[in-house]
Amino acid sequence: MKSPWGKFQALLPVVLLLVFLLTAGGVTIGLATPDTPLSKPRPDLPVIGTYDNLLKLLEKSAGQAQMYPFGGTIKMSNSALGVERQEASKAEAAPSADLGYSNTNVQVQGVDEADLVKTDGTYIYQVNKERVLIIEAVPADQMKVVATIQFEDSGFNPVDLYLDAEKLIVVGTYSRDIPILQSDSRANSKIYSPGRFFQSTRALIYSIKDKSQPIKERELELEGSYLSSRKVDSSFYLLTNKYLDYYNIQNREGITPLWRDTVQGNGLLAEKLEEIHYFPDCISPNYLTIAALDLGRPEAPADIHSYLGSGNQVYASSQSLYVAVNQYTYTDPALPSTSIAYRPADTSTKIHKFALEPGKVQYYGAGVVPGTILNQFSMDENGDYFRIATTSGEMWRSDQYTSQNNVYILDKDLQICGKVENIAPGERIYSTRFMGDRVYMVTFKKVDPFFVLDIKDPKNPKILGKLKIPGYSDYLHPYDENHIIGFGKDTVETNGWNGQSQAFYQGMKIAIFDVTDVSKPVEMSRALIGDRGTDSELLRNHKALLFSQEKNLLAFPVTVMEVQNKTASGESKYIPDYGSFTFQGAYIYRIDLTNGLQFRGSISHISSEDYAKAGDAWFDSDKNVERVLYIGDTLYTLSPDMIKAHDLSGLWEIKTLSLR
């Protein structure tokens, strides 16, 4: 009979082989648990570590644009340190929405974006001034407000909403002044300096299982201004920017960003400097904070990380989050900016990539491209590649530093592997839309060059065709794989006072572009709205658009200005006349590829008496239509003052519900 040691010796080779096989397959024995953190940044992203190092990093950023020098000796108080964070766990994806109602117009399908209004097909949820309303919208002839969410803290201002099954997320901003005690040695001291301005972004999570009695279950708060947010399945991601104020830091205030997650406690906690990472070669006096939580795991703490650096624009796919930062480097500071020989700043865009996991964010890496971007639609992810459109140079110049536009393709390591540069010299990008193997780009100076680029081969992108027409598009929206809709302004070219040709914007323009023959794109249909001064939120915010190809429906809010006497006003003036106010509300179109754009009608919340009182201009009003949506065969228009329901087929009014 073998001794225990003999038995162990006999089994030792088997044990060693098992260990080898498990470790070779990437399994960590005895360390991995369900709560093991998955979102730790990569080892090559350095940490700030100490306060002295923070000062050195900020001093290093002093020479960059829009940054001022840091100096002096500052001691860090112990109160600036935070606590350890726990990690959230994964959860199952939320079910997809029903197709019987409209959703927020988003850039990437499957990646939800916050908006003023959401619907679940029965109820409408609306940010309405300093409150949130829950409206029972079906049946339309019995619309009623079933709940009003008021906010106890007067410093909180709701901005956006998300829906997730029986959860409602209210995202908003919070601000207040924090007085700073001048002396800590006097326990009863009432002497305060002016203090600092505390600004944060909050996400309030409500249970709406009972729509008439929403119950707040959780609060997430990040110090800083609201940068952006996204929701993928049941995972919610929130991003903020916190500016580092030099004078407050000298008073030992605001050294690290504060945050609060009520799952982990009700008090504000500060990040630790030894846990805050920074982006090498992209340092600014600002903290970018990213938080992630899983709505399917309400007991799991939020995953929160701060980085010394900032973000300008955010793009997200279902797997990745990209934060873009515009950078300016002045290489010829000796010459004044008024000198014709003055060399403008070298511009570039730094892109930071984060991998998205359920309830977690993991830093992946960074890349850089020449030029700066316009907005989130300047970016796109397709498989292992990241595509981005930029503008460099300055439009007013006619030398080698004039503006040019570019498309760059980056590989999985965020290195440039393909590019098309020097597109439309002297112009700048007004809109971009990536669609599969193509990218559509609109540039503008006097006319609207509409470019079609082939990016199927990441290493060899190329221009396929272009179309020059009056006007420009601020937003491009796909109709199908061979047609795209442009929303922007019409323009007119006139001879200026100095005899040089100039272009002036006119009314709003909608155009359908046919790109079936990519070498010869065609403007197959267009609609013009109003005259100079006509405007729509859609030109700045894609979420203001309602589009349904299935229903042949296109609708959006618009403020219409019209020149009342065009003959008398004359068309030979240096600057065309501005129009006078004639309408605010929703414009509704029928859209198809046979008949193009057909105006169906308009819906306004402004009364005849209000129109009679209106002058030449019209400003923000509680009766201004902000969003248009549909549920089944009913069209709803929403303003802070009311909600109107109309039959979608005939546009006759079903009911008006006052929201005052």
Buried (B, 14 or more C-beta within 10 A) or exposed (E): EEEEEEEEEEEEEEEEEEEEEEEEEEEEEEEEEEEEEBBBBEEEBBBBBEBEBBBEBBEEBEEBEEBEEBEEEBEBEEEBBBEEBBBBBBBEBBEEBEEEBBBBBBBBEEBBBBBBBBBBBBBBBBBBBEBBBBBBBBBBEEBEBBBEBEBEEEBBBBBBBBBBEEBBBBBBBBEEEEEBBEEEEEEEEEEEEEBBEBBBBBBBBBBBEEBEEBEBBBBBBBBBBBBBBBBBBBBBBBBBBBBBBBEBBBBBBBBBBBBBBBBBEEEBBBBBBEBBBBBEEBBBBBBBBBBBBBBBBBEBBBBBBBBBBBBBBBBBBBEBBBBBBBBEEBEEEEEEEEEEEBBBBBBBBBBBBBBBBBBBBBBBBBBBBBBBBBBBBBBBBBEEBBBBBBBBBBBEBEEEBBBBBBBBBBBEEBEBBBBBEEBBBBBBBBBBBBBEEBBBBBBBBBBBBBBBBBBEEBEEBEBBBBBEBBBBBBBBBBBEEBBBBBBBBBBBEBEEEEEEEBBBBBBBBBBBBBBEEBEEBBBBBBBBBBBBBBBBBBBEEBBBBBBBBEBBBBBBBBBBBBBEEEEEBEEEEEEBBBBBBBBBBBBBBBBEBEEBBBEBEBBBBBEEEBBEEBEEEBEEBEBBBBBBBBBEEBBBBBBBBBBBBBEBEEEEEBBEBEBE
